[in-house]
Amino acid sequence: MVFSILTSAVITSGERIVCMYFRLLDRWDERRGQRSAAGKKRVELNLRRDLAFPEAESVTTLAEFGAIAARAVEDSSSFYRLDDEVAATSWEGGWISFPSRVFTETSENNTVWAKVTEARSSDHALVVFHHWNATSRNPQLARFFAWHGLTVVEIAMPYHLERNRPGSTHADYMLSANLGLTIRSVRQAVLDGRQLIAILQLRGYKKLSVLGISLGSWVAGLIAAHDPTVTKAALFLSAGSLADMVWTGSATRHIRASFEGEIDLHELRRAWAPISLDNYVDKLARPSLELQLLLAKRDRVVLPALSESLISKLDRSGARSRVTRVNCGHYSLNLPPYIIKAGLDTARFLS
């Protein structure tokens, strides 16, 4: 009787400690999210068809924009095509740079930069795509995977790091209520990544993998879907519909506010169809591609339900995928023990 009471007390105490820990973890994530929201402002909805689809006819309505977007999905091989010519490339002192195939009004954004952390002996290169609004690369991640035998190449996505738009407080040209600009930026990131993969192939790397984090996972996924040279893709904190992520996520509340009364979720899904992984599940299910998806069960930026929806669609399509679920939030994935589990699981997957 006494033993039973003591056991029950210990279990109850343990449950309370666990609950308290997760409350603290959630608060930590919320504070990180509030800091990341600083400087983000509501702007007006803008179609800018000319940026997304420069060769298409003029459009004046969301319906017309959505129709052009649908055609881009149907012919996505052309939309994300990289021509055979390799750009003039500089590879010096552990840095790769080359001109982007997409010309923009921001001169700094027109040159692509990537940091290389080489493994001692490897024919396997891993291209890493960072999260939205990243202000630095991740040397710990690079050294970890290099120690596991992969040469790590950390690319700067459009309007980030060396490509930052002067005077901007965050990468507002990468993801915003400007529908056409967002599509152009994601497409630019995909073409830049494919160009980098071609450069690595010429350098002698025989195995090419990609790893994307949050918004970077959409870019990595789009590349994996359209570039047959990629054999493995690790997608951290990803989902299928970019429109749904922006509509529901805590980090994009200012963009959602810009949409209020101007566009509904169905219209946004149609407009951003070319940059949503949901529309390329069959391509991600090709036999030569292996996928790893990592989701955070307490995520408020990319809601777990959205990630699970993509996983279900991949399963139904017969994709070769494995899933890692960690009980943390979007930002707290960077904390131990979660980042340790993520790193070890991904190292095993890539190796």
C-alpha positions as CSV (number, residue, x, y, z in Angstrom):
1,M,0.0,0.0,0.0
2,V,2.8,2.4,1.0
3,F,4.8,1.4,-2.0
4,S,1.9,2.0,-4.3
5,I,1.3,5.5,-2.8
6,L,5.0,6.4,-3.2
7,T,5.1,5.1,-6.8
8,S,2.0,7.1,-7.7
9,A,3.6,10.2,-6.1
10,V,6.8,9.8,-8.0
11,I,4.9,9.4,-11.3
12,T,2.8,12.4,-10.6
13,S,5.9,14.5,-9.7
14,G,7.6,13.3,-12.9
15,E,4.7,14.2,-15.0
16,R,4.6,17.7,-13.5
17,I,8.3,18.2,-14.2
18,V,7.8,17.1,-17.8
19,C,4.8,19.4,-18.2
20,M,6.7,22.3,-16.7
21,Y,9.7,21.6,-19.0
22,F,7.5,21.7,-22.1
23,R,5.8,24.9,-21.0
24,L,9.2,26.5,-20.6
25,L,10.2,25.2,-24.0
26,D,7.1,26.6,-25.6
27,R,7.7,30.0,-24.0
28,W,11.3,30.0,-25.2
29,D,10.0,29.3,-28.8
30,E,7.4,32.0,-28.5
31,R,10.1,34.6,-27.4
32,R,12.3,33.6,-30.2
33,G,9.4,34.0,-32.6
34,Q,8.6,37.4,-31.2
35,R,12.2,38.5,-31.7
36,S,12.2,37.3,-35.3
37,A,9.0,39.2,-35.9
38,A,10.7,42.5,-35.1
39,G,10.8,44.8,-38.1
40,K,8.4,42.8,-40.2
41,K,5.6,45.0,-41.5
42,R,2.3,44.6,-43.3
43,V,2.5,45.6,-46.9
44,E,-0.1,45.7,-49.7
45,L,-0.9,42.6,-51.8
46,N,0.8,42.8,-55.1
47,L,0.5,40.4,-58.1
48,R,3.6,41.3,-60.1
49,R,3.0,38.7,-62.8
50,D,6.0,40.2,-64.7
51,L,8.4,38.9,-61.9
52,A,6.9,35.4,-61.6
53,F,6.1,34.7,-65.3
54,P,7.9,37.3,-67.4
55,E,6.9,35.6,-70.7
56,A,3.2,35.3,-69.9
57,E,0.5,37.7,-71.0
58,S,-0.6,40.6,-68.8
59,V,-2.9,39.7,-65.9
60,T,-5.1,41.9,-63.8
61,T,-7.0,39.4,-61.6
62,L,-6.1,36.7,-59.1
63,A,-8.0,34.2,-61.3
64,E,-5.8,35.0,-64.3
65,F,-2.7,34.8,-62.1
66,G,-3.8,31.4,-60.8
67,A,-4.3,30.1,-64.4
68,I,-0.8,31.0,-65.4
69,A,0.5,29.4,-62.2
70,A,-1.3,26.2,-63.0
71,R,0.3,26.1,-66.4
72,A,3.7,26.5,-64.7
73,V,3.0,23.5,-62.6
74,E,2.0,21.4,-65.6
75,D,5.3,22.3,-67.3
76,S,7.4,22.6,-64.2
77,S,10.4,20.9,-65.9
78,S,10.6,24.1,-68.1
79,F,9.8,26.4,-65.2
80,Y,12.8,25.1,-63.2
81,R,15.0,24.2,-66.2
82,L,18.7,24.9,-66.0
83,D,20.4,25.3,-69.4
84,D,23.5,23.2,-70.1
85,E,25.9,26.1,-69.9
86,V,27.8,26.3,-66.6
87,A,28.3,29.8,-65.3
88,A,31.8,31.3,-64.8
89,T,32.7,30.1,-61.3
90,S,35.2,31.2,-58.7
91,W,36.3,28.6,-56.2
92,E,38.9,30.0,-53.8
93,G,39.7,29.8,-50.1
94,G,36.7,27.6,-49.4
95,W,34.3,29.8,-51.2
96,I,32.3,29.3,-54.4
97,S,30.8,32.3,-56.2
98,F,29.0,32.5,-59.6
99,P,26.4,34.8,-61.2
100,S,22.7,33.9,-60.7
101,R,20.7,32.8,-63.7
102,V,17.9,35.2,-62.5
103,F,18.7,38.9,-62.8
104,T,17.2,41.1,-60.2
105,E,17.2,44.8,-59.4
106,T,19.4,44.2,-56.3
107,S,23.0,43.9,-57.6
108,E,24.1,42.1,-54.4
109,N,21.5,39.4,-55.0
110,N,22.8,38.6,-58.5
111,T,25.9,36.8,-57.3
112,V,25.6,33.5,-55.5
113,W,27.9,32.6,-52.6
114,A,28.5,29.3,-51.0
115,K,30.8,28.2,-48.1
116,V,32.6,24.9,-48.5
117,T,33.6,22.7,-45.6
118,E,35.5,19.8,-47.2
119,A,35.7,16.3,-45.8
120,R,39.1,14.7,-45.9
121,S,38.2,12.3,-48.6
122,S,34.8,12.2,-50.1
123,D,32.9,12.0,-53.4
124,H,29.6,13.0,-51.6
125,A,28.6,16.6,-51.4
126,L,25.7,18.0,-49.3
127,V,24.2,21.3,-50.3
128,V,22.6,23.1,-47.4
129,F,19.7,25.6,-47.7
130,H,19.2,27.7,-44.6
131,H,16.1,29.0,-43.0
132,W,14.3,32.3,-43.8
133,N,16.0,35.4,-42.5
134,A,19.2,33.5,-41.5
135,T,21.9,36.0,-40.6
136,S,24.8,33.5,-40.5
137,R,25.8,30.0,-41.7
138,N,26.1,27.0,-39.3
139,P,29.7,26.0,-38.9
140,Q,28.8,23.4,-36.3
141,L,26.5,21.6,-38.7
142,A,29.1,21.8,-41.5
143,R,31.8,20.3,-39.3
144,F,29.5,17.6,-38.0
145,F,28.6,16.3,-41.5
146,A,32.2,16.8,-42.8
147,W,33.3,14.6,-39.9
148,H,30.8,12.0,-41.2
149,G,32.5,12.1,-44.6
150,L,30.4,14.6,-46.6
151,T,31.7,17.8,-48.1
152,V,29.2,20.5,-47.0
153,V,28.4,23.4,-49.2
154,E,26.2,26.1,-47.5
155,I,24.6,28.3,-50.2
156,A,23.2,31.8,-49.6
157,M,19.6,31.9,-50.7
158,P,18.3,35.1,-52.5
159,Y,18.3,38.2,-50.3
160,H,20.3,36.5,-47.5
161,L,23.8,36.8,-46.1
162,E,26.2,38.2,-48.8
163,R,23.1,38.7,-51.0
164,N,21.2,40.9,-48.5
165,R,19.4,43.9,-49.9
166,P,20.9,47.1,-48.6
167,G,18.8,48.7,-45.9
168,S,16.5,45.7,-45.4
169,T,15.8,44.5,-41.8
170,H,15.0,41.0,-43.0
171,A,14.6,39.0,-46.3
172,D,11.3,40.6,-47.2
173,Y,11.9,40.1,-50.9
174,M,12.3,36.3,-50.4
175,L,8.8,35.8,-48.9
176,S,6.1,38.4,-48.8
177,A,2.6,39.5,-49.9
178,N,4.1,40.3,-53.2
179,L,3.0,37.1,-55.0
180,G,5.1,37.4,-58.1
181,L,8.3,38.5,-56.2
182,T,8.0,35.5,-53.9
183,I,7.7,33.1,-56.8
184,R,10.7,34.7,-58.6
185,S,12.8,34.5,-55.4
186,V,12.0,30.8,-54.8
187,R,12.6,30.0,-58.4
188,Q,15.9,31.9,-58.3
189,A,16.9,29.8,-55.2
190,V,16.1,26.6,-57.1
191,L,18.0,27.6,-60.2
192,D,21.0,28.8,-58.1
193,G,21.0,25.4,-56.2
194,R,20.9,23.4,-59.4
195,Q,23.7,25.5,-60.8
196,L,25.8,24.8,-57.7
197,I,25.1,21.1,-58.0
198,A,26.3,21.2,-61.6
199,I,29.5,22.9,-60.5
200,L,30.0,20.2,-57.8
201,Q,29.5,17.5,-60.4
202,L,32.2,19.1,-62.6
203,R,34.5,19.2,-59.6
204,G,34.2,15.4,-59.4
205,Y,31.5,14.8,-56.8
206,K,29.6,11.6,-57.7
207,K,26.9,11.7,-55.0
208,L,24.8,14.9,-54.5
209,S,22.4,15.4,-51.6
210,V,20.5,18.4,-50.3
211,L,19.4,19.5,-46.9
212,G,16.9,22.3,-46.3
213,I,15.7,23.9,-43.1
214,S,12.3,25.6,-42.9
215,L,11.9,27.8,-46.0
216,G,15.1,26.2,-47.2
217,S,13.4,22.8,-47.2
218,W,10.9,24.0,-49.8
219,V,13.8,25.0,-52.0
220,A,15.7,21.7,-51.4
221,G,12.5,19.8,-52.1
222,L,11.8,21.6,-55.3
223,I,15.4,20.9,-56.4
224,A,15.2,17.2,-55.5
225,A,11.9,16.9,-57.4
226,H,13.4,18.4,-60.6
227,D,17.1,17.5,-60.6
228,P,17.7,13.8,-61.2
229,T,21.3,14.0,-60.0
230,V,20.1,14.5,-56.4
231,T,19.8,11.1,-54.8
232,K,19.0,12.1,-51.2
233,A,17.1,15.0,-49.7
234,A,16.7,15.8,-46.0
235,L,13.8,18.2,-45.4
236,F,13.8,19.8,-41.9
237,L,10.6,21.6,-40.7
238,S,8.9,21.3,-44.0
239,A,5.3,20.9,-45.4
240,G,3.6,20.7,-48.7
241,S,1.7,23.9,-49.2
242,L,3.8,27.1,-48.8
243,A,0.5,29.0,-48.9
244,D,-0.8,27.1,-45.9
245,M,2.4,27.6,-44.0
246,V,2.3,31.4,-44.5
247,W,-1.5,31.5,-43.7
248,T,-1.2,29.6,-40.4
249,G,2.4,30.1,-39.2
250,S,3.4,32.4,-36.3
251,A,6.4,33.8,-38.2
252,T,4.3,35.0,-41.1
253,R,1.5,36.8,-39.3
254,H,2.4,40.1,-41.0
255,I,2.0,38.5,-44.4
256,R,-1.3,37.0,-43.4
257,A,-2.4,40.4,-42.2
258,S,-1.5,41.8,-45.7
259,F,-3.8,39.2,-47.3
260,E,-6.9,40.0,-45.1
261,G,-9.8,41.1,-47.3
262,E,-7.7,40.8,-50.4
263,I,-7.2,37.1,-51.0
264,D,-8.4,33.9,-49.4
265,L,-6.4,30.7,-48.8
266,H,-7.8,28.9,-51.8
267,E,-6.7,31.7,-54.1
268,L,-3.3,31.9,-52.4
269,R,-2.8,28.1,-53.0
270,R,-3.6,28.6,-56.7
271,A,-1.2,31.6,-57.0
272,W,1.7,29.9,-55.3
273,A,1.1,26.5,-56.8
274,P,4.5,26.4,-58.6
275,I,6.4,26.8,-55.3
276,S,4.4,24.3,-53.2
277,L,5.8,20.7,-52.8
278,D,2.3,19.3,-52.7
279,N,2.2,19.6,-56.5
280,Y,5.4,17.6,-57.0
281,V,4.8,14.6,-54.8
282,D,5.0,12.2,-57.8
283,K,8.3,13.7,-58.8
284,L,9.6,13.3,-55.2
285,A,8.5,9.7,-55.3
286,R,10.9,8.8,-58.2
287,P,12.7,5.5,-57.4
288,S,16.2,7.1,-57.5
289,L,15.4,9.5,-54.7
290,E,15.4,8.9,-50.9
291,L,13.8,11.4,-48.5
292,Q,14.1,12.2,-44.9
293,L,11.5,14.4,-43.3
294,L,12.0,15.9,-39.8
295,L,9.1,17.6,-38.1
296,A,8.8,19.3,-34.7
297,K,5.6,18.2,-32.9
298,R,5.3,21.6,-31.0
299,D,6.0,23.7,-34.1
300,R,4.0,26.9,-34.5
301,V,5.7,28.2,-37.6
302,V,5.2,25.1,-39.8
303,L,2.3,23.4,-38.1
304,P,2.8,19.6,-37.6
305,A,-0.6,18.9,-39.3
306,L,0.8,20.4,-42.5
307,S,3.9,18.3,-42.3
308,E,1.9,15.2,-41.6
309,S,-0.3,16.0,-44.7
310,L,2.8,16.0,-46.9
311,I,4.1,12.8,-45.4
312,S,0.8,11.1,-46.1
313,K,0.8,12.2,-49.7
314,L,4.3,10.9,-50.1
315,D,3.4,7.6,-48.6
316,R,0.4,7.2,-50.9
317,S,2.7,7.9,-53.9
318,G,5.2,5.3,-52.9
319,A,8.1,7.7,-52.0
320,R,11.1,6.2,-50.4
321,S,10.9,8.4,-47.3
322,R,11.7,8.1,-43.6
323,V,10.3,10.4,-40.9
324,T,11.9,11.8,-37.7
325,R,9.5,13.4,-35.2
326,V,10.9,15.4,-32.3
327,N,8.9,16.8,-29.4
328,C,10.1,20.4,-29.6
329,G,9.2,23.7,-31.4
330,H,10.5,25.3,-34.6
331,Y,13.3,27.3,-32.9
332,S,14.0,24.9,-30.1
333,L,15.1,22.2,-32.6
334,N,18.5,23.9,-32.3
335,L,18.7,22.9,-28.6
336,P,19.9,19.6,-27.2
337,P,18.8,16.9,-27.2
338,Y,16.7,17.6,-30.2
339,I,19.5,18.8,-32.5
340,I,21.6,15.9,-31.5
341,K,18.9,13.4,-32.5
342,A,18.3,15.3,-35.7
343,G,22.0,15.3,-36.6
344,L,22.6,11.6,-35.9
345,D,19.4,10.5,-37.7
346,T,20.4,12.6,-40.8
347,A,24.0,11.5,-40.7
348,R,22.8,7.9,-40.8
349,F,20.4,8.7,-43.6
350,L,22.9,10.4,-45.8
351,S,25.7,7.9,-45.2
